[in-house]
Amino acid sequence: MRIPFLLFCLLLSTVFFSFGQSTYRQNLGDLATIDFPDQPDKDTVMGQETFAYIDSSAYYIVVIGDYANTNAMQVKEGELDKFYDEVVTGAIKESGGQLVHKKQFETNGQKGVEIEFISATDPNIPDVRFMRFIFVNDKFFALSFFVNSENRAEMLSRKDHFFNSFGFTAEESDLRQFTNLKKNRSYDAGYAIGKLIGKLSIMGITVGIILAVVLGIKKLRKKGDNRE
């Protein structure tokens, strides 16, 4: 059976394209992994563990907050959606952004929320900002993908690949989406976390990169621009 020449060329180009892609699988503690385009920079900012990779096209960022041993964090069973609503409200308000859309997603049976919003408060940071939030086993994961508005359409596939590469390494039966210990106090923790995320963005941290990076005190590798 002969394969039409055009189809053959398409298949061949797909094979070469696939081999040309490379990713770096980053462990996120002992609970999850995610694939970056290359090895990200790791830091701790305001008590949040951060992983960040920037190239000429986009910002890829993961922030992890561990709330196992704090009274200021309580998510009761059945109140996960309320918690996420507070996170989104806080992030949008603090960043001075305008919400474009919000939708739910699932990873390994665990529910999260994804948002897209526009914020032009800092010209040094891309204005189109996608974020995914998911809370599991007392850990809050914030995944971020930022691009400039003129590149939004062509970068959606990269955003989807980055977000969808996130997954939990533990068995689904060992995962929970509420705080395991009874807290002495209860606050609007989701709103506070959202404000923290938004504040870091305004400061030029893009949810995890410290201000010193943006100001040039510490150079963030521009991987992808000049690969050896």
C-alpha positions in Angstrom: 0.0 0.0 0.0 1.5 3.3 -1.1 1.4 6.3 1.2 0.6 9.6 -0.5 3.7 11.8 -0.7 2.1 14.7 1.3 1.0 12.4 4.1 4.5 10.9 4.2 6.1 14.3 4.5 3.6 15.2 7.3 4.5 12.1 9.2 8.2 12.6 8.7 8.0 16.2 9.9 6.1 15.1 13.0 8.7 12.6 13.9 11.5 15.2 13.6 9.5 17.7 15.6 9.0 15.2 18.4 12.6 14.3 18.6 13.5 18.0 18.6 11.5 18.7 21.8 13.2 18.4 25.2 11.8 18.9 28.7 13.1 18.8 32.2 10.9 16.9 34.7 11.0 18.7 38.0 10.1 17.0 41.3 7.8 19.2 43.4 8.7 17.7 46.8 7.5 14.2 47.2 4.0 14.8 46.0 4.1 15.9 42.3 6.1 16.5 39.2 5.9 18.9 36.3 7.8 19.3 33.0 9.6 22.6 32.3 11.3 23.4 28.9 14.6 23.2 30.7 15.9 23.1 34.3 14.2 25.9 36.2 15.7 28.2 38.8 14.8 27.3 42.3 14.3 29.7 45.2 12.4 30.3 48.4 10.4 33.6 48.5 8.3 34.7 51.5 8.2 31.1 52.7 7.0 29.8 49.3 9.1 27.3 47.3 9.4 28.5 43.8 10.6 27.2 40.4 10.9 29.5 37.5 12.0 29.3 33.9 12.0 32.2 31.4 12.7 32.3 27.7 12.1 34.9 25.1 8.5 33.7 24.6 7.0 33.0 28.1 7.4 32.7 31.8 6.9 29.2 33.4 6.5 29.3 37.2 5.5 27.0 40.0 5.0 28.2 43.6 4.4 25.7 46.4 3.1 26.8 49.8 3.1 24.2 52.6 0.4 24.9 55.2 0.5 21.7 57.2 1.8 23.4 60.4 0.0 26.7 60.4 -3.2 27.8 62.2 -3.9 30.4 59.5 -4.9 27.7 56.9 -8.1 25.7 57.0 -10.0 24.1 54.2 -13.0 22.1 55.3 -14.5 19.2 53.4 -17.1 20.5 51.0 -15.6 24.1 51.0 -12.9 23.6 48.3 -14.8 25.7 45.7 -15.2 28.5 48.2 -11.5 28.4 49.0 -10.6 28.6 45.3 -13.0 31.5 44.7 -11.2 33.4 47.5 -7.8 32.7 45.9 -8.9 34.0 42.5 -10.5 37.1 44.0 -7.4 37.9 46.0 -5.1 37.3 43.0 -7.1 39.4 40.6 -7.6 42.3 43.1 -4.0 42.5 44.2 -2.6 42.3 40.7 -4.9 45.0 39.3 -6.0 42.5 36.6 -9.1 41.8 34.7 -10.5 38.3 34.7 -11.0 36.8 31.2 -12.2 33.3 32.1 -12.2 30.8 34.9 -12.7 27.1 34.7 -12.3 23.9 36.7 -9.9 21.1 35.9 -8.9 17.7 37.4 -5.6 16.1 37.9 -5.4 12.6 39.3 -8.9 13.0 40.5 -8.1 16.2 42.4 -10.0 19.4 41.6 -8.4 22.7 40.8 -9.2 26.0 39.1 -7.6 27.7 36.1 -7.9 31.4 35.3 -6.8 33.8 32.6 -6.5 37.5 33.3 -5.0 40.6 31.8 -2.7 42.9 33.8 -0.7 45.7 32.4 0.5 47.2 35.7 4.1 46.3 35.1 5.4 46.6 31.5 8.3 44.3 32.4 6.0 41.4 32.8 3.8 39.8 30.1 0.3 41.0 30.3 -1.6 37.7 29.5 -1.4 35.5 32.6 -2.7 32.0 33.0 -2.7 30.4 36.4 -3.8 27.0 37.8 -4.4 26.6 41.5 -4.8 23.2 43.3 -4.7 22.4 47.0 -3.8 18.8 48.0 -2.5 17.3 51.3 -2.0 20.7 53.0 0.1 22.0 50.0 -1.1 24.8 47.7 0.3 24.6 44.1 0.2 27.7 41.9 1.2 27.1 38.3 1.7 30.2 36.1 2.3 30.7 32.4 2.7 34.4 31.3 2.9 35.6 27.6 2.5 38.8 25.8 -0.9 39.5 24.2 0.5 39.5 20.7 1.8 35.9 21.2 -1.2 34.5 23.0 -2.7 32.4 20.3 0.5 30.7 19.2 1.5 30.0 22.8 -1.6 28.2 23.9 -0.3 24.8 23.0 2.8 25.4 25.2 0.6 26.5 28.0 -1.5 23.4 27.8 1.6 21.2 27.6 3.1 22.8 30.7 -0.1 22.7 32.8 -1.1 19.2 31.7 2.3 17.8 32.5 1.6 18.4 36.2 0.7 15.3 38.1 0.8 13.7 41.5 3.2 10.9 42.3 1.2 9.6 45.3 -1.7 7.1 45.0 -5.0 8.8 44.5 -6.3 7.2 47.7 -3.6 9.0 49.6 -4.6 12.4 48.4 -7.1 14.8 50.1 -8.3 18.3 49.5 -9.0 19.5 53.0 -6.8 20.2 56.0 -6.2 17.1 58.0 -5.7 18.8 61.4 -8.2 20.9 63.3 -6.9 24.4 63.4 -7.3 26.7 66.4 -8.3 29.6 64.2 -9.8 30.0 60.8 -9.1 32.9 58.4 -10.0 33.8 54.8 -6.9 31.8 53.9 -7.8 31.6 50.2 -8.1 35.3 49.8 -4.9 35.9 51.6 -3.0 33.5 49.4 -4.5 35.0 46.3 -3.4 38.5 47.5 0.1 37.1 48.0 0.2 35.8 44.5 -1.1 39.1 43.1 1.3 41.1 45.2 4.3 39.1 44.0 3.2 39.7 40.4 2.9 43.5 40.9 6.4 43.6 42.5 7.9 41.9 39.4 8.2 38.6 41.1 5.7 36.9 38.7 4.6 34.6 41.5 7.9 33.4 42.8 10.8 35.3 41.2 12.1 37.8 43.7 12.3 41.5 42.8 16.1 41.3 42.7 15.8 39.2 39.6 13.7 41.7 37.7 16.0 44.6 38.7 19.0 42.7 37.5 20.6 42.2 40.9 20.5 38.5 40.2 20.4 37.4 36.6 17.8 34.9 35.6 19.1 32.7 32.8 17.5 33.4 29.5 17.5 29.8 28.5 16.4 29.2 25.0 17.8 32.4 23.5 21.4 31.2 23.4 21.7 27.5 23.7 25.1 26.0 23.5 
